[in-house]
Amino acid sequence: MTRSRLRNALAIVLSAAFMLVAPVASAQMKIAVVDVQRAVMETEDGLRATATLKKLFDRRQQELDSRQEELKRARTDIEKQAKVLSKQALDRRMADWQKSMAELQNVFMEFNKELQKEQNKMTQPILKRVLSVLRQIAAQDGYDAILERNAVPYARTDLDVTDRVIQRYNTGGAKTAPTGSGRPAPKKKSPAPAGSR
């Protein structure tokens, strides 16, 4: 899922959730906003995932650039020889060149699909944890709704919890799977001291 698709999907989901709550909400409703994409990408895990994807992208991009340069040289060579080649030979060379260009475009499209698949695989667990952190913050601070920042035309900057989400994520917040209740997990009782029975 591309960043813009991820952002749009989250904006729709969060906006729809808000619309369901809005009719029954009172004027006292407590709301925050978050840039989920930035939260995912700027966590320590998100930065590592980006670096890994960049290495993969750069290596493959060099291969594609090299093949594209070969095709440019081949095209220039065909153009130079156009006056001395027979029409049949020129047509054959152009057909071969066009076939090679179509193959390169297919390789490029496959590369983009592979990169997208890798990005999804790496960012999905981070996104789940970011959403869990959001639920913790909402429960802790009593927010009725946390909306995707890009889904609202205006929000005061003090309503943005993105930096808090990133900080809490990086310090180990929401390591466990969310319970779905929107409430923080109950605290474990410490064992009774020896001899207190």
C-alpha positions as CSV (number, residue, x, y, z in Angstrom):
1,M,0.0,0.0,0.0
2,T,1.5,3.3,-1.0
3,R,1.8,6.1,1.5
4,S,-1.0,8.1,-0.1
5,R,-3.3,5.0,-0.2
6,L,-2.5,4.3,3.4
7,R,-3.2,7.9,4.4
8,N,-6.5,7.9,2.4
9,A,-7.7,4.6,3.8
10,L,-7.0,5.7,7.3
11,A,-8.6,9.1,6.7
12,I,-11.8,7.4,5.5
13,V,-11.9,5.0,8.4
14,L,-11.3,7.6,11.0
15,S,-13.7,10.1,9.4
16,A,-16.4,7.4,9.2
17,A,-15.9,6.5,12.8
18,F,-16.2,10.2,13.8
19,M,-19.4,10.6,11.7
20,L,-21.0,7.7,13.5
21,V,-20.2,9.3,16.9
22,A,-20.8,13.0,15.9
23,P,-24.7,13.0,16.0
24,V,-24.8,11.8,19.6
25,A,-21.7,13.8,20.7
26,S,-22.2,16.7,23.0
27,A,-20.3,20.0,22.8
28,Q,-18.0,18.6,25.4
29,M,-16.5,16.0,23.0
30,K,-12.7,15.7,23.4
31,I,-10.9,15.3,20.0
32,A,-7.3,15.0,18.9
33,V,-5.6,14.6,15.5
34,V,-2.8,12.4,14.3
35,D,-0.7,12.0,11.2
36,V,-0.7,8.2,11.1
37,Q,1.7,8.0,8.1
38,R,4.3,10.2,9.8
39,A,3.8,8.3,13.0
40,V,4.5,5.0,11.3
41,M,7.4,6.3,9.2
42,E,9.2,8.2,12.0
43,T,9.2,5.5,14.7
44,E,12.5,3.8,15.1
45,D,11.1,0.7,13.4
46,G,9.7,2.8,10.6
47,L,13.0,4.5,10.0
48,R,14.7,1.1,9.9
49,A,12.1,-0.2,7.5
50,T,12.6,2.9,5.3
51,A,16.4,2.3,5.3
52,T,16.0,-1.3,4.3
53,L,13.6,-0.5,1.5
54,K,15.9,2.2,0.3
55,K,18.8,-0.3,0.0
56,L,16.5,-2.7,-1.9
57,F,15.2,0.2,-4.1
58,D,18.7,1.6,-4.8
59,R,20.2,-1.7,-5.8
60,R,17.3,-2.6,-8.2
61,Q,17.1,1.0,-9.5
62,Q,20.8,0.8,-10.6
63,E,20.0,-2.4,-12.5
64,L,17.0,-0.7,-14.3
65,D,19.0,2.5,-15.0
66,S,21.8,0.4,-16.6
67,R,19.4,-1.4,-18.8
68,Q,17.7,1.9,-19.7
69,E,21.1,3.3,-20.7
70,E,21.8,0.3,-22.9
71,L,18.5,0.9,-24.7
72,K,19.2,4.6,-25.2
73,R,22.6,3.7,-26.8
74,A,20.9,1.1,-29.0
75,R,18.3,3.6,-30.1
76,T,21.0,6.2,-30.9
77,D,22.9,3.5,-32.9
78,I,19.7,2.6,-34.8
79,E,19.1,6.3,-35.7
80,K,22.7,6.7,-36.9
81,Q,22.5,3.6,-39.1
82,A,19.0,4.4,-40.4
83,K,20.3,5.9,-43.7
84,V,22.6,2.9,-44.5
85,L,20.3,0.1,-43.4
86,S,17.7,-1.4,-45.7
87,K,14.1,-0.8,-44.7
88,Q,13.7,-4.4,-43.7
89,A,16.8,-4.4,-41.5
90,L,15.8,-1.1,-40.0
91,D,12.3,-2.3,-39.2
92,R,13.7,-5.5,-37.7
93,R,16.1,-3.6,-35.4
94,M,13.3,-1.2,-34.4
95,A,11.0,-4.1,-33.6
96,D,13.7,-5.7,-31.5
97,W,14.4,-2.4,-29.7
98,Q,10.6,-1.9,-29.0
99,K,10.4,-5.5,-27.7
100,S,13.3,-4.8,-25.3
101,M,11.8,-1.5,-24.2
102,A,8.4,-3.3,-23.4
103,E,10.3,-6.0,-21.5
104,L,12.1,-3.3,-19.4
105,Q,8.8,-1.6,-18.7
106,N,7.4,-4.9,-17.5
107,V,10.4,-5.4,-15.3
108,F,9.9,-1.9,-13.9
109,M,6.3,-2.6,-13.1
110,E,7.2,-5.9,-11.4
111,F,9.8,-4.1,-9.4
112,N,7.3,-1.6,-8.2
113,K,4.9,-4.3,-7.2
114,E,7.7,-6.1,-5.3
115,L,8.7,-2.9,-3.5
116,Q,5.1,-2.2,-2.6
117,K,4.7,-5.7,-1.2
118,E,7.8,-5.4,0.8
119,Q,6.7,-2.0,2.2
120,N,3.4,-3.4,3.2
121,K,5.0,-6.4,4.9
122,M,7.4,-4.2,6.8
123,T,4.9,-1.4,7.8
124,Q,1.8,-3.4,8.7
125,P,3.1,-4.5,12.1
126,I,4.3,-1.0,12.8
127,L,0.9,0.4,11.9
128,K,-0.9,-2.1,14.2
129,R,1.3,-1.0,17.1
130,V,0.8,2.7,16.3
131,L,-2.9,2.2,16.3
132,S,-2.6,0.4,19.7
133,V,-0.6,3.3,21.1
134,L,-3.4,5.7,19.8
135,R,-6.0,3.6,21.7
136,Q,-3.8,3.8,24.9
137,I,-3.5,7.6,24.5
138,A,-7.2,8.0,23.9
139,A,-8.1,5.9,27.0
140,Q,-5.5,7.6,29.2
141,D,-6.4,11.2,28.2
142,G,-10.2,10.6,27.7
143,Y,-10.3,11.4,23.9
144,D,-13.7,10.6,22.3
145,A,-12.1,10.5,18.9
146,I,-8.6,10.8,17.3
147,L,-8.9,11.8,13.7
148,E,-6.5,11.5,10.8
149,R,-4.9,15.0,10.5
150,N,-5.1,15.0,6.7
151,A,-8.9,14.2,6.8
152,V,-9.8,17.5,8.6
153,P,-9.4,20.9,6.9
154,Y,-8.2,22.5,10.1
155,A,-7.1,21.5,13.5
156,R,-5.2,23.5,16.1
157,T,-1.6,22.3,16.5
158,D,-2.1,21.6,20.2
159,L,-4.6,18.9,19.3
160,D,-1.9,16.9,17.3
161,V,-0.7,13.8,19.2
162,T,1.6,12.5,16.5
163,D,4.8,13.3,18.4
164,R,3.4,11.7,21.5
165,V,2.5,8.5,19.6
166,I,6.0,8.3,18.1
167,Q,7.7,8.9,21.5
168,R,5.5,6.3,23.3
169,Y,6.0,3.8,20.5
170,N,9.8,4.2,20.7
171,T,9.8,3.8,24.5
172,G,8.0,0.5,24.2
173,G,4.3,1.5,24.3
174,A,1.7,-1.0,23.1
175,K,4.1,-3.9,22.7
176,T,1.4,-6.4,23.3
177,A,-1.6,-6.9,20.9
178,P,-4.4,-4.5,21.6
179,T,-7.4,-6.0,23.5
180,G,-9.9,-4.1,21.3
181,S,-11.7,-2.5,24.3
182,G,-9.9,0.8,24.0
183,R,-8.9,0.5,27.6
184,P,-5.4,-0.1,28.9
185,A,-4.6,-3.7,30.0
186,P,-5.1,-4.2,33.8
187,K,-1.9,-3.9,35.9
188,K,-0.5,-7.1,37.2
189,K,-0.6,-7.4,40.9
190,S,2.8,-7.7,42.5
191,P,3.3,-10.9,44.5
192,A,2.8,-10.6,48.2
193,P,6.0,-10.3,50.2
194,A,7.3,-13.5,51.8
195,G,6.0,-14.1,55.3
196,S,2.9,-11.9,54.9
197,R,0.5,-14.8,54.8
